[in-house]
């Protein structure tokens, strides 16, 4: 495990002595965010992908307006593609109150620039912000997959959507401590991409994929400070907690409540297609490659890029307990991704990955987390699919605290109890039905075409 953490140290800063809360129930997360906004005295910086014009969206905007009225600096950034109909009317009052509202990169206007550039990757309008980050007064921050809207806050979705009447299963992490400096840099990095300016994260000299793969076995212990080595030694002495028996009827009976975990080592790891910063993807590859006991992954969709797929399947083939929870037929949004991911299941199942399809028809799977060996894990906004891998600004909060990871593992078991296991025989029977096979292949063709035409970075491919 120390080898993994040493290599991760080269991808982003690692800070000590942080406080962490994990929210598995979105309604409690949004209520906690509202309380912290109400207490804000200096600034509220919020980045989201989707900002819905519904009860939760209006309530959130109302609290931001009140904060701006108190003289608090308020900045709200939402993605134009995630809010395709615009949010000018919804955010008008916040602007009048003095808040700074940023609509991230016009989606419709970007197509003309993309055509004029000759289809240049960096001008593609499909390169989007997918980060969900909140920083309040420099004293508390949030990071995870939670958007702003009814369905993301435990209330049924309203409106003419395929997800109408459903809620979203999601995870949010609240942090306090030195890692908030890194969270501020994430916000600055996102704003810089809006203006095509150099970002504070550019100063990190990260290796190319080719050099990264060559140097995996090199020792990087020198990157550790004495204080970090001392904490790492303490963590290594922490006994691995026993997993509850799956036959126990109490396992998965309820979601893990939010709990404070103190003295936590944290890394904020990012990816940014504009700067070709793929540190986040490298961290997932490292985690899967170094797993020795178990690797548990929760993701809305599973269509990973080859390097991550091979690492996951390789872990299963060497005897690691690899489990994967993904959206099911009635819990995936958009539905095409359910058909797309069928094309990746056969390889995973043959390698020994235990696949679960989320079966709660009243919820859409939107959570994103992974844990390794009960010792380290992450929560964030990164989907394990090859299109998101190439086109979305995302980030995760990575921790090596066994106490935090235990909470994540308990929640994973809860989600697994509400999922349907899929074995190889069931999958082959499913694929044997002509309609299922044709649907999955058509969906794959659309998916691959979109990736090749709109998100094909020739410089990235040459760097592989």
C-alpha positions as CSV (number, residue, x, y, z in Angstrom):
1,X,0.0,0.0,0.0
2,X,2.9,2.4,0.7
3,X,4.1,1.8,-2.8
4,X,0.7,2.9,-4.2
5,X,0.6,6.0,-2.0
6,X,4.2,7.0,-3.0
7,X,3.3,6.8,-6.7
8,X,0.1,8.8,-6.1
9,X,2.2,11.5,-4.5
10,X,3.5,12.4,-7.9
11,X,0.0,13.2,-9.2
12,X,-1.2,15.8,-6.7
13,X,-0.4,17.2,-3.3
14,X,-1.2,15.1,-0.2
15,X,-2.2,17.0,2.9
16,X,-2.5,15.7,6.5
17,X,-4.7,16.3,9.5
18,X,-8.0,16.9,7.6
19,X,-11.6,16.3,8.8
20,X,-13.9,14.3,6.5
21,X,-17.6,13.5,6.5
22,X,-19.1,11.1,3.9
23,X,-22.7,11.8,2.9
24,X,-24.4,8.7,1.3
25,X,-27.9,10.3,1.5
26,X,-28.1,13.3,-0.9
27,X,-30.9,15.0,1.1
28,X,-28.7,15.3,4.1
29,X,-25.8,16.5,2.0
30,X,-27.8,19.4,0.4
31,X,-29.2,20.4,3.8
32,X,-25.7,20.5,5.2
33,X,-24.6,22.6,2.2
34,X,-27.5,25.0,2.8
35,X,-26.6,25.4,6.5
36,X,-23.0,26.2,5.7
37,X,-24.1,28.8,3.0
38,X,-26.3,30.5,5.6
39,X,-23.2,30.8,7.9
40,X,-20.9,32.2,5.2
41,X,-19.3,35.5,6.0
42,X,-16.7,36.0,3.3
43,X,-17.2,33.8,0.2
44,X,-19.2,31.0,-1.4
45,X,-17.6,29.4,-4.5
46,X,-19.8,26.8,-6.2
47,X,-19.2,24.7,-9.3
48,X,-21.8,22.3,-10.6
49,X,-22.6,20.5,-13.8
50,X,-26.4,20.7,-13.6
51,X,-28.4,23.4,-12.0
52,X,-32.1,22.6,-12.2
53,X,-34.9,25.1,-12.2
54,X,-37.0,23.3,-9.5
55,X,-37.6,23.5,-5.8
56,X,-34.0,22.6,-4.8
57,X,-32.4,24.7,-7.5
58,X,-34.5,27.8,-6.5
59,X,-33.9,27.2,-2.8
60,X,-30.1,27.0,-3.4
61,X,-30.2,30.1,-5.5
62,X,-32.3,31.9,-2.8
63,X,-29.7,31.1,-0.1
64,X,-26.9,32.3,-2.4
65,X,-28.8,35.5,-3.0
66,X,-29.2,36.1,0.7
67,X,-25.5,35.5,1.2
68,X,-24.7,38.0,-1.6
69,X,-27.0,40.5,0.1
70,X,-25.0,40.1,3.3
71,X,-21.9,41.2,1.4
72,X,-20.5,37.7,0.9
73,X,-18.6,37.1,-2.3
74,X,-20.7,34.6,-4.3
75,X,-19.5,32.8,-7.5
76,X,-21.7,30.2,-9.2
77,X,-20.4,28.2,-12.2
78,X,-22.7,25.8,-14.1
79,X,-22.0,24.0,-17.4
80,X,-23.9,25.2,-20.4
81,X,-24.3,21.6,-21.9
82,X,-25.6,20.3,-18.6
83,X,-28.2,23.1,-18.7
84,X,-28.9,23.2,-22.4
85,X,-32.0,25.4,-22.1
86,X,-30.1,28.1,-20.2
87,X,-30.4,29.4,-16.6
88,X,-30.5,33.2,-17.3
89,X,-33.9,33.7,-15.6
90,X,-33.1,31.4,-12.7
91,X,-29.9,33.2,-11.9
92,X,-31.0,36.8,-12.6
93,X,-31.8,37.7,-9.0
94,X,-28.4,36.4,-7.9
95,X,-26.7,38.6,-10.5
96,X,-28.7,41.6,-9.2
97,X,-27.7,40.9,-5.7
98,X,-24.0,41.1,-6.7
99,X,-23.2,37.5,-7.3
100,X,-20.9,36.3,-10.1
101,X,-22.6,33.8,-12.4
102,X,-20.6,31.9,-15.0
103,X,-22.1,29.8,-17.7
104,X,-19.2,27.5,-18.6
105,X,-18.4,27.6,-22.3
106,X,-21.4,28.0,-24.6
107,X,-22.4,24.7,-26.0
108,X,-24.3,25.9,-29.1
109,X,-21.9,28.7,-29.8
110,X,-19.0,26.4,-29.6
111,X,-19.9,24.4,-32.7
112,X,-19.0,27.3,-35.0
113,X,-15.6,27.7,-33.4
114,X,-15.1,23.9,-33.6
115,X,-15.9,23.9,-37.4
116,X,-13.7,27.0,-38.0
117,X,-10.8,25.3,-36.3
118,X,-11.0,22.3,-38.6
119,X,-12.2,20.0,-35.9
120,X,-9.4,20.7,-33.5
121,X,-9.7,18.7,-30.2
122,X,-9.2,21.7,-27.9
123,X,-12.0,23.6,-29.6
124,X,-14.6,20.8,-29.4
125,X,-17.8,21.9,-27.7
126,X,-18.1,18.5,-26.0
127,X,-15.2,19.3,-23.7
128,X,-17.2,20.1,-20.6
129,X,-16.8,20.8,-16.9
130,X,-18.1,17.9,-14.8
131,X,-16.7,18.9,-11.4
132,X,-19.0,19.5,-8.4
133,X,-17.1,21.5,-5.9
134,X,-18.1,24.0,-3.2
135,X,-15.8,26.1,-1.0
136,X,-17.2,28.3,1.8
137,X,-15.1,30.9,3.6
138,X,-12.0,28.8,3.1
139,X,-13.1,26.7,6.1
140,X,-15.3,24.0,4.6
141,X,-15.5,22.4,1.2
142,X,-17.6,19.7,-0.6
143,X,-16.6,17.4,-3.4
144,X,-18.5,14.5,-5.1
145,X,-21.1,13.8,-7.7
146,X,-24.0,15.8,-6.4
147,X,-25.7,18.2,-8.9
148,X,-28.2,20.8,-7.8
149,X,-31.8,19.7,-8.3
150,X,-34.7,17.8,-6.8
151,X,-33.6,14.3,-7.9
152,X,-30.1,14.9,-6.5
153,X,-31.5,15.9,-3.1
154,X,-33.7,12.9,-2.4
155,X,-36.8,14.4,-4.0
156,X,-38.5,12.8,-7.1
157,X,-37.6,14.4,-10.4
158,X,-40.2,16.6,-11.9
159,X,-40.8,17.6,-15.5
160,X,-40.8,15.8,-18.9
161,X,-37.7,13.7,-18.3
162,X,-37.0,10.0,-18.6
163,X,-36.1,10.0,-14.9
164,X,-39.4,11.6,-13.8
165,X,-40.5,10.3,-10.4
166,X,-37.0,9.0,-9.6
167,X,-34.3,10.1,-7.3
168,X,-30.5,9.9,-7.9
169,X,-28.2,7.7,-5.8
170,X,-25.2,9.8,-5.1
171,X,-22.3,10.5,-2.7
172,X,-20.8,13.8,-1.4
173,X,-17.8,14.4,0.8
174,X,-17.4,17.3,3.2
175,X,-13.8,18.3,4.1
176,X,-12.1,20.7,6.4
177,X,-8.4,21.3,6.8
178,X,-5.3,21.9,4.7
179,X,-6.8,20.2,1.6
180,X,-9.1,23.3,1.1
181,X,-6.1,25.1,-0.4
182,X,-6.1,22.4,-3.1
183,X,-9.8,22.7,-3.5
184,X,-9.4,26.4,-4.2
185,X,-6.9,25.6,-6.9
186,X,-9.4,23.3,-8.5
187,X,-11.9,26.2,-8.7
188,X,-9.2,28.5,-10.2
189,X,-8.3,25.8,-12.7
190,X,-11.9,25.5,-13.8
191,X,-12.3,29.3,-14.1
192,X,-9.1,29.6,-16.1
193,X,-10.4,27.1,-18.7
194,X,-13.4,29.4,-19.1
195,X,-11.0,32.2,-20.1
196,X,-8.3,30.1,-21.7
197,X,-5.8,31.3,-19.1
198,X,-2.9,29.3,-17.5
199,X,-4.1,27.4,-14.5
200,X,-2.5,27.0,-11.0
201,X,-2.3,23.2,-11.7
202,X,0.0,23.7,-14.7
203,X,3.0,24.0,-12.5
204,X,2.7,20.2,-11.8
205,X,5.1,18.5,-14.2
206,X,3.3,15.2,-14.7
207,X,4.8,12.4,-16.8
208,X,3.4,11.4,-20.2
209,X,1.4,8.2,-20.3
210,X,4.4,6.5,-21.9
211,X,6.9,7.6,-19.2
212,X,4.3,7.0,-16.5
213,X,3.9,3.3,-17.6
214,X,7.7,2.9,-17.7
215,X,8.2,4.3,-14.3
216,X,5.6,2.3,-12.3
217,X,8.2,0.2,-10.6
218,X,10.6,3.0,-9.7
219,X,10.8,4.0,-6.0
220,X,9.3,7.4,-5.2
221,X,9.8,7.2,-1.4
222,X,11.8,10.5,-1.6
223,X,8.6,12.4,-2.3
224,X,7.5,11.7,1.3
225,X,8.2,14.2,4.1
226,X,9.1,12.8,7.6
227,X,5.7,13.8,8.9
228,X,4.0,11.9,6.1
229,X,6.1,8.8,6.6
230,X,5.2,8.9,10.3
231,X,1.5,9.0,9.5
232,X,1.9,6.3,6.8
233,X,3.6,4.0,9.3
234,X,0.7,4.5,11.7
235,X,-1.8,3.7,9.0
236,X,0.1,0.5,8.1
237,X,-0.3,-0.7,11.7
238,X,-4.0,-0.2,11.5
239,X,-5.6,-3.7,11.4
240,X,-7.7,-4.5,8.3
241,X,-11.3,-4.6,9.6
242,X,-13.1,-7.9,8.9
243,X,-15.8,-7.8,6.3
244,X,-19.3,-8.7,7.6
245,X,-20.6,-12.0,6.4
246,X,-22.7,-11.6,3.3
247,X,-25.1,-14.2,4.6
248,X,-25.9,-11.9,7.6
249,X,-29.5,-10.5,7.0
250,X,-28.4,-7.2,8.7
251,X,-25.8,-6.5,6.1
252,X,-27.0,-3.7,3.8
253,X,-30.0,-3.0,6.0
254,X,-29.4,0.7,6.0
255,X,-27.2,3.4,4.5
256,X,-24.1,4.4,6.4
257,X,-24.9,7.7,8.3
258,X,-22.5,10.7,7.9
259,X,-19.7,10.5,10.4
260,X,-16.8,12.8,11.3
261,X,-13.4,11.2,10.7
262,X,-10.5,13.2,12.0
263,X,-6.8,13.3,11.2
264,X,-7.3,12.1,7.6
265,X,-4.7,12.3,4.8
266,X,-6.3,13.6,1.6
267,X,-5.4,14.2,-2.0
268,X,-7.5,16.1,-4.5
269,X,-6.8,14.5,-7.9
270,X,-8.0,16.1,-11.1
271,X,-8.3,15.6,-14.9
272,X,-8.5,18.3,-17.4
273,X,-8.7,17.6,-21.2
274,X,-7.7,21.1,-22.1
275,X,-4.3,20.8,-20.4
276,X,-4.1,17.1,-21.0
277,X,-3.9,16.5,-17.3
278,X,-4.9,12.9,-16.8
279,X,-3.7,12.5,-13.2
280,X,-7.1,11.1,-12.1
281,X,-7.1,8.3,-14.7
282,X,-3.5,7.4,-13.7
283,X,-4.6,7.2,-10.0
284,X,-7.4,4.7,-10.9
285,X,-4.9,2.7,-12.9
286,X,-2.5,2.7,-10.0
287,X,-5.2,1.7,-7.5
288,X,-6.3,-1.3,-9.6
289,X,-2.7,-2.3,-10.4
290,X,-1.7,-2.3,-6.7
291,X,-4.8,-4.0,-5.3
292,X,-4.0,-7.2,-3.4
293,X,-7.1,-8.0,-1.4
294,X,-10.1,-6.3,-2.9
295,X,-11.1,-3.6,-5.4
296,X,-14.6,-2.4,-5.2
297,X,-16.0,0.1,-7.8
298,X,-19.2,2.0,-7.9
299,X,-20.0,3.8,-11.2
300,X,-23.1,4.8,-13.2
301,X,-21.6,3.4,-16.4
302,X,-18.8,0.9,-17.2
303,X,-17.1,1.3,-20.5
304,X,-13.5,2.0,-19.3
305,X,-10.6,3.0,-21.5
306,X,-8.3,0.1,-22.2
307,X,-5.6,0.9,-19.7
308,X,-8.1,1.0,-16.8
309,X,-10.0,-2.0,-18.1
310,X,-6.9,-4.1,-18.3
311,X,-5.8,-3.1,-14.8
312,X,-9.3,-4.0,-13.4
313,X,-9.4,-7.3,-15.2
314,X,-5.8,-8.1,-14.3
315,X,-6.6,-7.6,-10.6
316,X,-9.5,-10.1,-10.9
317,X,-7.3,-12.6,-12.7
318,X,-4.6,-12.5,-9.9
319,X,-7.2,-13.3,-7.3
320,X,-8.3,-9.9,-6.0
321,X,-11.9,-9.6,-5.0
322,X,-13.1,-7.2,-7.7
323,X,-16.7,-6.1,-7.4
324,X,-18.4,-3.7,-9.8
325,X,-21.8,-2.0,-9.2
326,X,-23.3,-0.2,-12.2
327,X,-26.6,1.2,-13.3
328,X,-29.3,-1.4,-14.3
329,X,-31.9,-1.4,-17.0
330,X,-34.2,1.0,-15.1
331,X,-31.5,2.9,-13.1
332,X,-29.2,4.2,-15.8
333,X,-29.4,7.7,-17.2
334,X,-29.0,8.2,-20.1
335,X,-30.5,4.8,-21.1
336,X,-28.1,4.4,-24.0
337,X,-25.2,3.9,-21.6
338,X,-26.9,0.7,-20.3
339,X,-26.7,-0.7,-23.8
340,X,-23.2,0.5,-24.3
341,X,-21.7,-1.1,-21.2
342,X,-23.0,-4.5,-22.2
343,X,-20.1,-4.7,-24.6
344,X,-17.6,-4.5,-21.7
345,X,-19.2,-7.1,-19.4
346,X,-18.1,-10.3,-21.1
347,X,-14.4,-9.5,-20.6
348,X,-14.9,-8.5,-17.0
349,X,-17.0,-11.5,-16.2
350,X,-14.5,-13.9,-17.8
351,X,-11.7,-12.3,-15.8
352,X,-13.5,-13.0,-12.6
353,X,-15.1,-9.5,-11.8
354,X,-18.3,-9.8,-9.8
355,X,-20.8,-7.5,-11.6
356,X,-23.9,-6.1,-9.9
357,X,-26.6,-4.1,-11.7
358,X,-28.4,-1.6,-9.5
359,X,-31.9,-2.9,-9.2
360,X,-33.7,-0.1,-7.3
361,X,-36.1,1.1,-10.0
362,X,-37.0,4.2,-7.9
363,X,-33.4,5.5,-8.0
364,X,-30.9,6.3,-10.8
365,X,-27.3,5.1,-10.0
366,X,-25.1,8.2,-10.1
367,X,-22.5,7.4,-7.3
368,X,-18.8,7.3,-8.1
369,X,-16.4,5.7,-5.8
370,X,-13.8,3.0,-5.4
371,X,-11.9,1.4,-2.5
372,X,-8.8,-0.7,-2.5
373,X,-7.9,-3.4,0.1
374,X,-9.9,-1.6,2.8
375,X,-7.1,0.9,3.1
376,X,-7.7,3.7,0.5
377,X,-10.5,4.9,-1.6
378,X,-12.0,7.9,-3.5
379,X,-15.3,9.7,-4.1
380,X,-15.8,12.2,-6.9
381,X,-17.3,13.1,-10.3
382,X,-15.5,10.7,-12.6
383,X,-17.4,8.1,-14.5
384,X,-15.5,5.0,-15.5
385,X,-16.3,5.3,-19.2
386,X,-14.0,6.0,-22.1
387,X,-15.9,9.1,-23.3
388,X,-15.9,10.8,-20.0
389,X,-12.2,9.9,-19.7
390,X,-11.5,12.1,-22.7
391,X,-13.8,15.0,-22.6
392,X,-14.8,16.0,-19.0
393,X,-13.1,18.0,-16.4
394,X,-13.5,15.9,-13.3
395,X,-12.0,15.4,-9.8
396,X,-11.9,13.0,-6.9
397,X,-11.0,13.2,-3.2
398,X,-8.6,10.3,-2.5
399,X,-7.9,9.2,1.1
400,X,-5.8,6.5,2.7
401,X,-7.8,6.6,6.0
402,X,-9.1,3.1,6.9
403,X,-11.9,4.7,8.9
404,X,-13.2,6.6,5.9
405,X,-12.8,3.6,3.6
406,X,-14.7,1.4,6.1
407,X,-17.7,3.8,5.7
408,X,-17.4,3.6,1.9
409,X,-17.2,-0.2,2.0
410,X,-20.2,-0.5,4.3
411,X,-22.2,1.7,1.8
412,X,-21.0,-0.4,-1.1
413,X,-22.4,-3.5,0.6
414,X,-25.7,-1.7,1.1
415,X,-25.8,-0.8,-2.6
416,X,-24.9,-4.4,-3.5
417,X,-27.8,-5.6,-1.4
418,X,-30.1,-3.6,-3.7
419,X,-28.4,-4.8,-6.9
420,X,-28.9,-7.9,-9.0
421,X,-25.7,-10.0,-9.5
422,X,-24.9,-10.8,-13.1
423,X,-22.9,-13.9,-13.9
424,X,-21.4,-15.1,-17.2
425,X,-24.2,-17.5,-17.9
426,X,-26.9,-14.9,-17.4
427,X,-25.0,-12.5,-19.6
428,X,-24.6,-15.0,-22.4
429,X,-28.4,-15.7,-22.2
430,X,-29.1,-12.0,-22.4
431,X,-26.8,-11.5,-25.4
432,X,-28.3,-14.5,-27.2
433,X,-31.5,-12.6,-27.6
434,X,-31.2,-10.9,-31.0
435,X,-32.8,-7.6,-29.9
436,X,-30.5,-7.2,-27.0
437,X,-27.4,-8.0,-29.1
438,X,-28.4,-5.6,-31.9
439,X,-29.3,-2.8,-29.5
440,X,-26.0,-3.1,-27.7
441,X,-24.0,-3.1,-30.9
442,X,-25.9,0.0,-32.3
443,X,-25.3,1.8,-29.0
444,X,-21.6,0.9,-29.2
445,X,-21.3,2.2,-32.7
446,X,-22.9,5.6,-31.7
447,X,-20.7,5.8,-28.6
448,X,-17.4,5.0,-30.5
449,X,-18.3,7.4,-33.3
450,X,-18.9,10.2,-30.9
451,X,-15.6,9.5,-29.2
452,X,-13.7,9.3,-32.4
453,X,-15.3,12.3,-34.1
454,X,-15.8,14.7,-31.2
455,X,-13.2,13.7,-28.7
456,X,-10.2,12.3,-30.6
457,X,-7.0,14.0,-29.3
458,X,-4.2,13.0,-31.7
459,X,-1.6,14.5,-29.4
460,X,-2.9,12.3,-26.6
461,X,-2.8,9.1,-28.8
462,X,0.7,9.9,-29.9
463,X,1.7,10.2,-26.2
464,X,0.4,6.8,-25.4
